[in-house]
């Protein structure tokens, strides 16, 4: 058996596979140890890093409890897992020098490491290495005819690694250093001489194609250029962080070469922290929506989509609408309808139980909104959720076929096991939520994850020079600038600790370690016939540090510029894209809008609302996008803004306190409402904030919540006064109003939800529409004054079915001040009576005409988009008087006022030639 060995041979290693026989292997230290253990009969198991970290955390926690006066106690109390991780790294590094719990501690912090060993049993690679070295010395069985080849002198390896090689050599194993062939007199051989020489004398070297430097100003330019090169342009590509390069290749549709993500892990790997985030109290809607959006989930996808949309629309989780969705899902409404009645009943009973169990495990209890303000979380809830996720991961892993997803989910399962392990050590029923999330976050620190697989026909990429195990005809070092400041293995030790440990441990000599690192960096120059180095000035906006070898080259080579090339990246890119396809989606400069084909295929909605009417009249382009094409500016998961939540929550509080309730005598009247506010305001406010104003519970908004609550309290009392002064009683809040007999054509149904329908003492209907606009009374006064209040006009007629007649009075109620703005008269001090200009002109006929006009335009294949046109250039505006249409609104002379304008991204489609 022949082993090609180097401590740096981890991950993908470049080798000449055609010369690697079946009984030959490439091994790093861990693989070498495992290989010998097979023959030596030793059986030890090294646990996964995450599992070892949690075990060490538990051991350290026990030590802290028993020895509270130690030097690391304060740090451990602040962030126990981070401290445990760091200490475990120290411990494992020291075991590579022969350290154990009996080693004399040279400092107080090293005393902690020794003390923790009494409660920690997991072994490290260093301990495995020491054990196998002793077994070799004691005559254990070894592979027959074992040969070991190294590229550099094994005496430069760390002492324990060198000791194993020496022990094997003593046992008769053939160990040798590969002899590197001498190079001819080339540019590359001259570069090697310069780098290996201690001289600082400048010299001029001959120019040939064996050595080149590619210089770019920015990293993106370098990556773009490299992505344009053919995969076989170089035998080996060295790139320490291949993620960005693979991103370029992926975007260009080329074979990715394999890369890992070190920052910003895929969302699947975040399942645990995202899921635990739903346990926060008060609930974070962001966490909830993110949990419903994860790519792999234990929850049904259709249920998640419905919940996501409803939570975003309602502004909260704990409300009746969300509850209805969950109950409908559990009850299997509209499911299994293809079965017979008896079969369906059996199936529903079985399925409902499963669904209820999953809901209980993976969603917050819809009937119990926690409102803790101390930032704590139930340990039992956290444990139950984590255990359920752990079990689901195990089941799902057996079903998945995608290797990348399996690797990510396996990480989640390991994290769940670690968190369960940690939670078992917690003795209190409640624990700080921040502590739980910090623990999960610390578990991920330093973890990387596969991003792209190496695909067929890809470049041969290694991440560092130490992964070279064979000669290459040509090599390119893609990031000859990413060499971090050199740190030595035992730099974490203080000078005094290091000096004391040298007396009892085999620490790596610093000069020897530096020479080892230098030899590793020199491998590309020795093992390639042609070498190309890529250097840059900036990475994004930051200057990059010059590679130490490049510093030597620049200082020693007089004619370095002869070897430096600065490719024209954009020129090369254009060469690849010889026939770029341009997409012409611009509107002709003199056209009022766009012309569409096959307009006869448009499926029109079967109903319209006041908001859709406003869109089609003022913004037909936006109407076409939003109502005909179904393209919305906001996705299902778009959460309400804070100012929107203020209005939504106030509306909900008013509805809950003022609404008339069937079967309850006096409900909807002023005395009943007053009593309701007195007894139930606090509970209703809390319920509504949880149900539709959860964004107000975010930390950044909590400070203003008491002030907002006071405003809403004053608001509902002022509204009661309005009802009292005008002798009104409530008929309904937020009822759905429908009329199909308003003659808008095409059998269009008109729908709306009026905020509040009331009746006066003569039972004449009155409509209130609430607007949360602090101090914006003039806005609504102007709308009524100009006879353009489409909303109030429609509501006036829509009340007929519910109230028996059309409304006698309609008003905007501007809250929280509770100012009534209306063309009709209302009693009370806080009212604004508005006189309508041209009161003889009815708004409803104009609205019908405008709707029919705009619809006819679109049905003929024309959609107006006249931004920037003068009024007399717009056909619709010119027809307003003759055809009795609602006129457009204009700012200044030439700019039609697009009001309302909720779709700013449509500007992309509104470009003109």
C-alpha positions in Angstrom: 0.0 0.0 0.0 1.2 3.5 -0.9 0.0 6.6 0.9 0.6 10.1 -0.4 0.6 12.1 2.8 0.5 15.7 3.8 -1.2 17.5 6.7 -2.6 19.9 4.1 -4.4 17.2 2.0 -7.9 17.9 3.2 -10.9 18.5 1.0 -10.4 18.1 -2.8 -6.8 17.4 -3.7 -5.4 17.7 -7.2 -3.7 14.5 -8.3 -2.9 12.6 -11.5 -5.7 10.0 -11.2 -4.3 8.1 -14.2 -1.3 7.2 -12.1 -3.2 6.5 -8.8 -3.5 2.8 -8.4 -6.2 0.9 -6.5 -3.9 0.4 -3.5 -2.8 4.0 -3.4 -4.4 6.8 -1.4 -4.0 10.4 -0.7 -4.3 11.1 3.0 -4.2 13.9 5.5 -3.4 13.4 9.2 -6.9 12.3 10.1 -7.1 9.8 7.2 -3.6 8.5 8.0 -4.6 7.9 11.6 -7.8 6.1 10.6 -5.9 3.9 8.1 -3.4 2.7 10.7 -6.2 2.2 13.3 -7.8 -0.3 11.0 -4.8 -2.5 11.1 -3.8 -1.7 14.7 -7.2 -2.9 16.0 -7.8 0.4 17.8 -11.5 1.6 17.9 -12.1 5.2 18.9 -14.8 7.5 17.7 -14.5 11.2 17.2 -17.8 13.0 17.4 -19.1 15.7 15.0 -17.8 19.2 15.8 -21.3 20.5 16.9 -21.8 17.5 19.3 -18.3 17.9 20.8 -18.9 21.7 21.2 -22.1 21.1 23.2 -20.5 18.3 25.3 -17.7 20.7 26.1 -20.2 23.4 27.0 -22.0 21.1 29.4 -18.7 20.0 30.9 -17.6 23.6 31.3 -21.0 24.6 32.8 -20.6 21.9 35.4 -17.1 23.1 36.2 -18.3 26.7 36.5 -21.0 25.6 39.0 -18.5 23.7 41.1 -15.7 26.3 40.9 -17.5 29.7 40.6 -14.3 31.7 41.4 -12.4 30.8 38.3 -11.0 33.4 35.9 -13.3 32.5 33.0 -16.6 32.5 35.0 -17.6 36.1 34.1 -17.0 35.5 30.4 -18.9 32.2 30.5 -21.9 33.8 32.2 -22.1 36.4 29.3 -21.7 33.9 26.4 -21.1 30.4 27.5 -21.1 28.6 24.2 -18.7 31.1 22.5 -16.3 30.7 25.5 -16.7 26.9 25.4 -16.0 26.9 21.7 -12.8 28.9 22.0 -11.6 26.8 25.0 -12.3 23.6 23.1 -10.1 24.9 20.2 -7.3 25.7 22.7 -7.7 22.2 24.2 -7.6 20.4 20.9 -4.6 22.4 19.7 -2.7 21.6 22.9 -3.5 17.9 22.5 -1.4 18.0 19.3 1.5 18.8 21.6 0.8 16.0 24.0 -1.3 18.0 26.6 -3.7 16.2 28.9 -5.4 17.0 32.2 -2.3 16.1 34.2 -0.1 18.6 32.4 1.0 21.3 34.8 -1.1 24.5 34.1 1.1 27.6 33.7 -1.8 30.1 34.3 -5.3 30.5 35.8 -7.0 30.1 32.4 -5.1 26.9 31.7 -6.1 25.7 35.1 -9.8 26.0 33.9 -8.9 23.8 30.8 -7.4 21.2 33.1 -10.3 21.3 35.5 -13.0 20.9 32.7 -11.3 17.6 31.7 -12.9 15.9 34.7 -16.3 16.3 33.0 -15.3 15.9 29.4 -14.7 12.5 27.7 -14.7 13.3 23.9 -11.4 12.7 22.2 -9.6 14.9 19.7 -7.5 14.2 16.6 -4.4 15.0 18.6 -5.3 12.4 21.2 -6.0 9.9 18.5 -2.7 10.7 16.9 -0.8 10.3 20.2 -2.5 6.9 20.8 -1.8 5.5 17.4 1.8 6.7 17.6 2.2 4.7 20.9 0.6 1.7 19.3 3.0 1.8 16.4 5.9 2.1 18.8 4.5 -0.9 20.7 4.5 -3.1 17.6 0.8 -3.0 16.4 -0.1 -4.6 13.1 0.6 -2.3 10.0 -0.4 -2.5 6.4 1.8 -4.8 4.4 4.6 -3.2 2.3 3.5 0.3 3.4 5.1 3.2 1.7 4.5 6.9 2.5 5.5 9.7 0.2 5.5 13.4 1.2 6.1 16.5 -1.0 8.0 18.3 1.7 10.3 17.2 4.5 8.1 15.6 7.2 10.5 17.0 9.8 8.8 20.3 9.2 5.4 18.9 10.2 4.1 19.4 13.8 6.1 17.4 16.4 3.4 14.8 16.9 2.9 14.2 13.2 6.7 14.0 12.7 6.9 11.5 15.6 4.3 9.2 14.0 6.3 9.2 10.7 9.5 8.5 12.5 7.8 5.6 14.4 6.6 4.2 11.2 10.0 4.5 9.6 11.5 2.7 12.6 9.1 -0.1 12.1 10.3 -0.6 8.5 7.8 1.6 6.6 9.4 3.2 3.5 9.1 6.9 3.9 10.5 9.3 1.4 10.2 12.9 0.1 9.3 13.1 -3.6 12.2 14.5 -5.6 11.0 17.4 -7.6 12.6 17.6 -11.1 14.8 20.6 -11.7 13.5 23.2 -14.0 15.1 24.5 -17.1 16.4 28.1 -17.3 12.9 29.8 -17.5 11.2 32.8 -16.1 9.5 30.5 -13.6 12.8 28.9 -12.4 14.1 32.5 -11.9 11.0 33.3 -9.8 11.7 30.3 -7.6 15.3 31.3 -7.1 14.1 34.8 -6.1 11.6 33.4 -3.6 14.0 30.9 -2.1 16.9 33.4 -1.9 17.7 35.4 1.2 19.2 38.1 -1.0 17.5 41.5 -1.4 19.4 42.4 -4.6 17.3 43.5 -7.6 17.7 41.5 -10.8 16.3 41.3 -14.3 15.0 38.0 -15.4 14.3 36.6 -18.9 10.8 36.8 -20.3 9.0 33.7 -21.5 5.5 32.2 -21.2 6.2 30.1 -18.0 5.3 33.0 -15.7 2.6 35.7 -16.0 0.7 38.1 -13.8 -2.8 39.2 -14.6 -3.6 42.6 -13.0 -7.1 44.0 -12.4 -8.3 47.0 -10.5 -11.3 45.3 -8.9 -12.2 41.7 -8.0 -15.4 41.6 -10.1 -13.3 42.4 -13.2 -11.0 39.5 -12.4 -13.9 37.1 -11.9 -15.6 38.2 -15.0 -12.4 37.7 -17.0 -11.7 34.3 -15.5 -15.2 33.2 -16.2 -14.7 33.8 -19.9 -11.7 31.5 -20.0 -12.2 27.9 -21.1 -12.1 25.3 -18.3 -9.1 23.6 -19.8 -7.1 26.9 -20.2 -5.3 25.7 -17.0 -4.9 22.3 -15.5 -5.3 23.7 -12.0 -7.1 26.8 -10.6 -6.3 27.8 -7.0 -9.0 29.9 -5.4 -9.4 30.1 -1.6 -13.0 31.3 -1.7 -14.6 30.0 -4.8 -18.2 31.1 -4.0 -18.0 34.4 -6.0 -16.4 32.7 -9.0 -19.0 30.0 -9.0 -21.7 32.7 -8.8 -20.4 34.2 -12.1 -20.2 30.8 -13.8 -23.7 30.0 -12.6 -25.1 33.3 -14.0 -23.4 32.6 -17.3 -24.8 29.1 -17.6 -21.4 27.4 -17.3 -20.4 24.4 -15.3 -19.7 25.3 -11.6 -16.5 24.0 -10.1 -17.7 23.4 -6.6 -17.8 26.0 -3.8 -18.9 26.4 -0.2 -20.7 29.2 1.6 -18.9 30.6 4.6 -21.2 33.5 5.3 -24.9 33.7 4.8 -25.8 30.0 4.9 -28.8 28.7 2.9 -32.2 29.1 4.3 -32.7 25.4 4.9 -29.8 25.4 7.3 -31.6 28.2 9.2 -34.7 26.2 10.0 -34.0 25.9 13.7 -33.4 29.6 14.5 -36.3 30.7 12.2 -38.6 28.2 13.8 -37.6 29.1 17.4 -38.1 32.7 16.4 -41.9 32.0 16.4 -41.7 31.4 20.1 -40.7 35.0 20.9 -43.1 36.9 23.0 -44.4 39.3 21.9 -44.5 37.6 18.5 -42.4 38.9 15.7 -44.4 38.9 12.5 -41.1 38.9 10.5 -40.1 35.6 12.2 -43.6 34.1 11.6 -43.7 35.0 7.9 -40.1 33.7 7.5 -41.0 30.4 9.1 -43.9 30.1 6.7 -41.6 30.8 3.7 -38.8 28.3 4.3 -38.0 26.0 1.3 -38.4 22.8 3.3 -41.0 22.7 6.0 -42.9 20.2 8.2 -46.0 22.2 7.5 -48.3 21.8 4.4 -47.4 24.2 1.6 -50.9 25.2 0.8 -51.6 26.0 4.5 -48.4 28.0 4.7 -49.4 30.1 1.6 -52.8 30.9 3.0 -51.4 31.7 6.5 -48.7 33.9 5.1 -51.1 36.0 2.9 -53.7 36.3 5.7 -51.1 37.2 8.4 -49.7 39.9 6.2 -53.1 41.2 5.3 -54.5 41.2 8.8 -51.3 42.5 10.4 -51.1 39.8 13.0 -51.4 36.1 13.8 -53.8 35.9 16.7 -57.1 36.8 14.9 -60.2 35.1 13.8 -59.3 35.0 10.1 -56.1 33.1 10.8 -57.9 30.8 13.2 -60.5 30.0 10.5 -57.7 28.9 8.1 -56.1 26.6 10.7 -59.4 25.1 11.7 -60.4 24.6 8.1 -57.1 22.8 7.4 -57.5 20.5 10.4 -61.1 19.7 9.6 -60.0 18.8 6.0 -62.6 21.1 4.5 -62.9 20.6 0.7 -60.5 17.7 0.9 -61.1 14.0 -0.1 -64.3 15.0 -1.9 -63.7 12.2 -4.4 -64.4 9.6 -1.8 -67.8 8.2 -0.7 -69.3 9.8 2.3 -68.4 6.9 4.6 -64.8 6.6 3.2 -64.4 10.4 3.5 -65.5 10.4 7.1 -62.9 7.7 8.0 -60.2 9.5 6.1 -61.0 12.9 7.6 -60.9 11.5 11.1 -57.5 9.9 10.5 -56.0 12.9 8.7 -57.4 15.5 11.1 -55.6 14.0 14.0 -52.3 14.1 12.1 -52.8 17.7 11.0 -53.8 18.8 14.5 -50.6 17.2 15.9 -48.4 19.0 13.4 -50.1 22.3 14.0 -49.5 21.9 17.7 -45.9 21.1 17.2 -44.9 23.7 14.6 -47.2 26.7 15.0 -47.9 28.9 18.0 -51.1 28.2 19.9 -53.7 30.4 18.1 -55.8 30.5 21.2 -53.1 31.7 23.6 -51.2 34.8 22.7 -48.3 35.2 25.1 -47.6 38.8 26.1 -44.5 38.5 28.2 -42.4 41.6 28.3 -39.4 40.2 30.1 -37.9 38.7 26.9 -38.1 35.1 28.2 -39.3 31.9 26.5 -40.6 28.7 27.9 -37.9 26.1 28.1 -40.5 23.3 27.6 -41.9 25.0 24.5 -38.4 25.4 23.1 -37.6 21.8 23.9 -40.8 20.4 22.4 -40.4 22.4 19.2 -36.7 21.4 18.8 -37.5 17.8 19.5 -40.3 17.8 16.9 -38.0 19.4 14.3 -35.3 16.9 15.1 -37.7 14.0 14.5 -39.0 15.5 11.3 -35.5 16.0 10.0 -34.8 12.4 10.5 -37.9 11.3 8.6 -37.3 13.8 5.8 -33.6 12.9 5.3 -34.7 9.3 4.4 -37.0 10.7 1.7 -34.8 13.4 0.1 -32.9 12.7 -3.1 -31.1 16.1 -3.5 -27.7 15.7 -2.0 -27.3 19.4 -1.3 -30.6 19.6 0.6 -29.7 16.4 2.5 -26.4 18.0 3.6 -28.2 21.1 4.8 -31.0 19.2 6.6 -28.4 17.0 8.3 -26.8 20.1 9.7 -30.2 21.2 11.1 -30.7 17.8 12.7 -27.2 18.0 14.4 -28.1 21.5 15.6 -31.4 20.3 17.0 -29.6 17.5 18.9 -27.1 20.1 20.3 -29.8 22.4 21.4 -31.8 19.6 23.0 -28.6 18.6 24.8 -28.2 22.2 26.1 -31.8 22.6 27.1 -31.5 19.5 29.3 -29.0 21.4 31.4 -31.4 24.3 32.0 -33.2 24.0 35.3 -35.6 27.1 35.1 -38.9 26.8 33.3 -38.3 30.1 31.5 -35.0 31.3 30.0 -33.9 34.5 28.2 -34.9 34.2 24.6 -31.7 36.0 23.6 -29.7 33.3 25.4 -31.4 30.6 23.4 -30.9 32.3 20.1 -27.3 33.2 20.9 -26.7 29.6 21.6 -28.1 28.6 18.2 -26.2 31.4 16.5 -22.9 30.3 18.1 -23.4 26.8 16.9 -23.3 28.1 13.3 -20.1 30.2 13.8 -17.4 28.8 11.6 -19.7 26.4 9.8 -19.6 26.3 6.0 -21.9 24.6 3.6 -21.8 23.3 0.1 -23.2 25.9 -2.4 -22.5 24.4 -5.8 -21.5 20.9 -6.8 -18.6 20.4 -9.2 -20.3 19.8 -12.5 -19.2 17.8 -15.5 -16.8 19.8 -17.7 -15.9 22.2 -14.9 -12.6 23.8 -14.0 -10.3 21.8 -11.6 -10.3 24.1 -8.5 -8.4 23.6 -5.3 -8.7 26.0 -2.3 -5.1 26.3 -1.3 -1.6 25.4 -2.6 -1.3 22.6 0.0 -3.9 20.6 -2.0 -1.5 20.1 -4.9 -0.4 16.4 -5.0 0.8 16.1 -8.6 2.5 18.0 -11.4 0.4 20.3 -13.7 1.3 21.7 -17.1 -0.3 25.0 -16.3 -1.7 26.6 -13.1 -3.5 29.8 -12.3 -3.6 31.3 -8.8 -6.9 33.1 -9.0 -6.6 35.1 -5.7 -3.0 35.8 -5.2 -4.1 38.4 -2.7 -6.2 36.5 -0.2 -3.4 35.3 2.0 -4.5 36.3 5.5 -2.0 37.5 8.0 0.0 34.5 9.1 -0.9 33.1 12.5 1.0 30.3 14.1 -0.6 27.3 15.7 0.1 28.3 19.3 -0.3 32.1 19.0 -3.3 31.9 21.4 -0.9 31.2 24.3 0.5 34.0 26.3 4.4 34.3 26.2 4.6 33.0 29.8 2.3 30.1 29.1 4.2 29.2 26.0 7.5 29.2 27.8 6.3 26.9 30.6 4.5 24.5 28.2 7.7 24.1 26.1 9.2 22.4 29.2 6.6 19.6 29.2 4.9 19.6 25.7 6.1 19.3 22.1 5.0 22.6 20.8 5.7 23.3 17.2 8.8 25.4 16.9 7.8 28.7 15.4 10.7 28.9 12.8 9.9 25.3 11.7 6.2 26.1 11.4 7.0 29.2 9.3 9.2 27.2 7.0 6.5 24.6 6.6 4.0 27.4 5.7 6.5 28.8 3.2 7.1 25.4 1.5 3.3 24.9 1.1 3.0 28.3 -0.6 5.9 27.5 -2.9 4.3 24.2 -4.2 2.5 25.8 -7.2 5.8 27.2 -8.4 7.5 23.8 -8.1 4.7 21.6 -9.4 3.6 23.5 -12.5 5.4 24.1 -15.8 3.5 27.4 -16.3 2.2 29.7 -13.5 -0.2 32.6 -13.8 -0.9 34.8 -10.8 -4.0 37.0 -10.5 -3.7 40.2 -8.5 -6.2 43.0 -7.8 -6.1 46.5 -6.2 -9.6 46.4 -4.6 -12.2 44.0 -3.3 -15.4 45.9 -3.6 -14.3 49.2 -2.1 -11.5 48.0 0.2 -7.8 47.8 -0.7 -6.5 44.3 -0.6 -3.3 43.2 1.2 -0.4 42.2 -1.0 0.5 38.5 -0.8 3.9 38.1 1.0 5.4 36.2 -2.0 4.2 39.0 -4.3 6.0 41.6 -2.1 9.2 39.6 -2.6 8.7 39.4 -6.3 8.0 43.2 -6.6 11.0 44.0 -4.6 13.4 41.8 -6.4 12.4 41.8 -10.1 13.5 44.9 -12.1 11.5 44.1 -15.2 8.3 42.9 -13.5 6.2 45.0 -15.8 7.2 42.7 -18.7 5.2 40.0 -17.0 2.1 42.0 -16.0 -0.9 42.0 -18.2 -4.1 44.1 -17.7 -6.8 42.5 -19.9 -9.6 44.6 -21.3 -12.4 42.8 -19.6 -15.3 44.6 -21.2 -13.8 44.0 -24.7 -13.4 40.3 -24.0 -17.0 40.2 -22.7 -18.3 41.9 -25.9 -16.4 39.3 -27.9 -18.3 36.5 -26.2 -21.6 38.3 -26.6 -21.2 38.9 -30.3 -25.0 39.2 -31.0 -26.6 40.6 -27.9 -30.4 40.5 -28.0 -32.0 43.9 -27.1 -35.5 43.9 -25.6 -37.6 46.8 -26.8 -40.3 47.5 -24.3 -40.4 51.2 -24.5 -43.4 53.3 -25.5 -43.2 55.3 -28.6 -42.4 58.9 -27.7 -45.6 60.5 -29.1 -48.0 57.7 -28.0 -50.5 58.2 -25.2 -50.0 54.7 -24.0 -49.4 51.1 -25.2 -51.2 48.9 -27.6 -51.8 45.3 -26.8 -52.7 42.4 -28.9 -55.5 39.9 -28.3 -57.4 42.2 -25.9 -60.4 40.0 -26.5 -58.7 37.4 -24.3 -58.7 39.6 -21.2 -60.7 38.1 -18.3 -62.3 41.0 -16.5 -63.2 40.8 -12.8 -66.8 40.1 -12.0 -66.9 42.9 -9.5 -65.3 46.3 -8.9 -64.6 48.3 -5.7 -64.0 52.0 -5.0 -60.3 51.4 -5.2 -60.4 49.6 -8.5 -62.6 52.4 -9.9 -60.1 55.0 -8.8 -57.4 53.0 -10.5 -59.1 52.6 -13.9 -60.2 56.2 -14.0 -56.9 57.9 -13.0 -54.4 55.1 -13.7 -55.6 52.7 -16.4 -52.0 51.3 -16.8 -51.8 50.4 -13.1 -55.3 49.0 -13.2 -54.3 46.7 -16.1 -51.3 45.5 -14.1 -53.0 45.1 -10.7 -56.5 44.0 -11.5 -56.2 42.4 -15.0 -52.7 40.9 -14.9 -52.7 40.3 -11.2 -49.3 41.8 -10.7 -49.0 43.4 -7.3 -46.3 45.7 -5.9 -46.5 43.8 -2.6 -46.1 40.0 -2.2 -48.0 37.8 0.1 -45.4 38.2 2.8 -45.2 42.0 2.6 -45.9 43.2 6.2 -47.8 46.4 6.9 -45.9 49.6 7.7 -46.1 51.0 11.2 -48.4 53.8 10.2 -50.7 51.3 8.4 -50.8 49.2 11.5 -51.9 52.2 13.6 -54.9 52.7 11.3 -55.7 49.0 11.0 -55.6 48.3 14.7 -57.7 51.4 15.5 -60.3 50.3 13.0 -60.4 46.9 14.6 -60.7 48.3 18.1 -63.6 50.5 17.0 -65.3 47.5 15.3 -65.0 45.3 18.3 -66.3 47.9 20.8 -69.0 49.5 18.6 -70.4 46.7 16.5 -74.0 45.6 17.0 -74.2 42.1 18.2 -77.1 39.8 17.3 -79.3 38.8 20.2 -77.8 41.3 22.7 -80.3 43.9 23.6 -79.0 47.5 23.4 -75.8 46.6 21.5 -74.8 49.3 19.1 -76.4 52.0 21.2 -74.5 54.7 23.0 -75.1 53.4 26.6 -74.0 49.9 25.6 -70.9 51.1 23.8 -69.9 53.3 26.8 -70.2 50.3 29.1 -68.3 48.2 26.7 -65.4 50.7 26.5 -65.3 51.0 30.3 -65.2 47.2 30.9 -63.4 45.8 27.9 -61.1 48.4 26.3 -57.8 47.1 27.7 -58.5 43.5 26.6 -59.9 44.5 23.2 -56.8 46.7 22.5 -54.4 43.9 23.5 -56.3 41.4 21.4 -56.4 43.7 18.4 -52.7 44.5 18.6 -51.9 40.8 18.7 -54.4 40.1 15.9 -53.7 42.9 13.4 -51.0 45.2 14.8 -48.3 42.8 15.8 -45.7 45.1 14.1 -46.3 47.5 16.9 -44.8 45.0 19.3 -41.4 45.1 17.7 -38.8 46.5 20.1 -38.4 49.7 18.0 -42.1 50.4 18.3 -42.8 49.3 21.9 -41.9 52.6 23.4 -44.6 54.4 21.5 -47.3 51.7 22.3 -48.6 53.3 25.5 -48.9 56.7 23.7 -50.8 55.0 20.9 -53.1 53.2 23.3 -54.0 56.5 24.9 -54.8 58.0 21.5 -57.0 55.1 20.6 -58.8 55.4 24.0 -59.4 59.1 23.5 -60.5 58.3 19.9 -63.3 55.8 20.9 -64.6 58.1 23.6 -64.7 61.0 21.2 -66.5 58.8 18.7 -69.1 57.9 21.3 -69.7 61.6 21.8 -70.3 62.0 18.1 -72.9 59.3 18.1 -74.5 60.8 21.2 -74.6 64.4 19.8 -76.2 63.2 16.5 -78.5 60.6 18.1 -77.0 57.8 16.1 -76.8 54.0 16.8 -74.7 51.4 15.0 -76.2 49.0 12.5 -73.0 47.2 11.5 -69.2 47.6 11.4 -67.2 46.4 8.3 -70.2 44.7 6.6 -69.8 43.4 3.1 -72.0 45.5 0.8 -73.0 44.3 -2.6 -75.2 45.6 -5.4 -75.7 44.2 -8.9 -78.3 46.7 -10.1 -76.2 49.9 -10.5 -76.0 49.7 -14.3 -72.2 49.8 -14.8 -72.6 47.5 -17.7 -71.2 44.0 -18.4 -73.2 42.6 -15.3 -70.6 44.1 -13.1 -71.2 43.7 -9.3 -70.2 46.5 -7.0 -68.8 45.5 -3.6 -67.4 47.3 -0.6 -66.7 47.1 3.1 -68.1 50.2 4.9 -66.3 50.9 8.2 -69.5 51.8 10.0 -73.1 52.0 9.0 -75.4 53.8 11.5 -78.9 55.1 11.7 -80.3 58.3 13.1 -83.4 58.5 15.3 -85.6 58.3 12.2 -83.7 55.2 11.0 -82.1 57.0 8.1 -78.8 55.3 7.2 -75.5 57.1 7.8 -72.1 55.9 6.6 -68.8 56.7 8.4 -65.4 55.8 6.8 -62.5 56.1 9.1 -59.2 57.5 8.0 -56.1 57.4 10.2 -54.5 60.6 9.1 -53.1 62.8 11.8 -54.0 66.4 10.9 -54.9 65.7 7.3 -58.5 67.0 7.3 -57.9 69.2 4.3 -57.1 66.3 2.1 -60.6 64.8 2.5 -62.3 68.2 2.5 -60.8 68.9 -0.9 -62.0 65.5 -2.2 -65.6 66.1 -1.2 -65.4 69.8 -2.3 -64.3 68.8 -5.9 -67.0 66.1 -6.0 -64.4 63.3 -6.4 -65.1 61.1 -3.4 -65.8 57.9 -5.3 -65.7 55.9 -2.1 -68.4 57.8 -0.2 -70.5 58.0 -3.3 -70.6 54.3 -3.8 -71.2 53.6 -0.1 -74.2 55.9 -0.1 -75.9 53.6 -2.6 -74.5 50.3 -1.3 -76.3 50.6 2.0 -79.7 50.0 0.5 -79.8 46.2 0.9 -78.6 46.2 4.5 -80.4 49.4 5.8 -83.5 49.4 3.6 -82.6 52.6 1.9 -79.7 54.6 0.5 -77.7 56.6 3.0 -78.9 60.0 3.9 -75.5 61.2 5.0 -71.9 60.0 4.5 -68.8 61.3 6.1 -65.0 60.7 6.4 -64.1 60.4 10.1 -60.5 61.5 10.4 -59.0 59.7 13.4 -57.5 59.7 16.1 -58.9 63.3 16.4 -62.4 62.2 15.3 -63.1 65.0 12.9 -66.2 64.5 10.7 -65.7 65.8 7.1 -69.0 65.7 5.1 -71.2 67.5 2.7 -74.1 66.9 5.1 -74.5 68.6 8.5 -73.6 66.9 11.7 -73.9 68.2 15.3 -70.9 68.7 17.5 -67.8 70.9 17.6 -65.4 68.7 15.7 -67.2 68.7 12.3 -66.3 70.2 8.9 -69.2 71.0 6.6 -68.0 71.0 3.0 -69.8 72.7 0.1 -69.5 70.8 -3.1 -68.6 72.7 -6.2 -71.0 72.2 -9.1 -73.3 70.3 -6.7 -75.8 69.8 -9.5 -73.4 67.5 -11.3 -73.9 64.0 -9.9 -70.7 61.9 -9.4 -72.2 58.5 -9.9 -73.2 59.1 -13.6 -69.7 60.5 -14.3 -68.2 57.4 -12.6 -70.3 55.1 -14.8 -69.3 56.9 -18.0 -65.6 57.0 -17.0 -65.6 53.3 -16.2 -67.3 52.3 -19.5 -64.9 54.7 -21.4 -61.8 53.2 -19.9 -63.0 49.7 -20.3 -63.8 50.2 -23.9 -60.3 51.6 -24.5 -58.7 48.5 -23.0 -61.0 46.1 -24.8 -59.8 47.7 -28.1 -56.2 47.0 -27.0 -55.2 50.5 -25.8 -54.0 51.3 -22.3 -53.3 55.0 -21.6 -50.0 56.0 -20.0 -49.8 59.8 -20.5 -47.4 60.9 -17.8 -45.8 64.1 -19.0 -48.5 65.0 -21.5 -50.3 68.3 -21.4 -54.1 68.1 -20.7 -55.1 68.9 -24.2 -52.8 66.1 -25.5 -54.8 63.4 -23.7 -57.8 62.0 -25.5 -59.7 61.1 -22.3 -59.3 64.6 -20.9 -60.5 66.2 -24.1 -63.6 64.0 -24.0 -64.5 64.8 -20.3 -67.0 67.6 -21.0 -68.8 66.0 -24.0 -69.0 62.5 -22.5 -69.5 63.6 -18.9 -66.4 62.0 -17.5 -64.5 62.5 -14.2 -61.6 64.8 -15.2 -58.0 63.8 -14.5 -56.0 65.7 -11.8 -52.9 67.7 -12.8 -49.9 69.0 -10.9 -48.7 72.1 -12.7 -49.1 72.3 -16.5 -47.9 69.1 -18.0 -47.9 66.4 -15.4 -51.0 64.3 -14.9 -51.3 63.6 -11.2 -51.1 59.8 -10.7 -53.2 59.5 -7.6 -53.2 57.1 -5.9 -49.9 55.6 -7.1 -49.1 52.4 -5.2 -46.9 50.7 -7.9 -43.7 52.7 -8.3 -41.9 49.8 -10.0 -44.2 50.1 -13.0 -41.9 53.0 -14.0 -39.7 50.4 -15.5 -42.4 49.6 -18.1 -43.2 53.2 -18.7 -40.0 54.2 -20.4 -40.3 56.1 -23.6 -38.1 56.2 -26.7 
